[in-house]
Amino acid sequence: MKKSFNPSSPHPARAVQAWQILVGMAMRRQTTTYEGLSGFMYNKKAQGVLDRILGHIAFYCNDNGLPALTSIVVGKSRGTPGHDIPIDISVIDKEREKVYERDWYDIYPPSEAELKTAYEKHIESRSEKAQPKGKE
C-alpha cells in the first residue's frame, strides 16, 4: 500500500521525510535554507513549521553519535541553523564538514518511533530543568 506524506502528517513522520531529503543533500555536499527544505516537503513556503521537525533529527543525531545532519539547513539571511537547533554555531563549519564526510547511505534511516523517542527525551529533560523547584 502506497503511503504519502500529507499536510496532517505528524512531526515524526515529517522528520522521516526531512531525513531522506537531507541525506541526499549531504551526500552531494549541499546546504539548503529552511525555505528551500519546506519547498521540497510541502511544495510551498512553510519554513516556520520546521523547528520541531528538525529537532527530531538533531536530537536523534546527538543521541546516536552522528554528525549534526541539520547543520546543512540554514536561515536565508543569516546562513546558520536556527536558534532552537542544538549546535554550537562557533564550530558550524567543522560540524558541516563532518556531515559531508559521513557515508549517510550506509546508515539505516531512523523510524518515526525512534525520532519521536529522541525528541521527547530531550524536550522532557528541558521541561524538567525549567520547572521551578518546590518547597520540600
Protein Blocks (a to p, Z undefined) as FASTA:
>chain_A
ZZdddfklcfklmmmmmmmmmmmmmmnopacdfklmmmmmnopafklmmmmmmmmmmmmm
mmnopacfklmpccfklopacfklccdfklmmmmmmmmmmpcfklpccddfklmmmmmmm
mmmmmmmmmpccddZZ
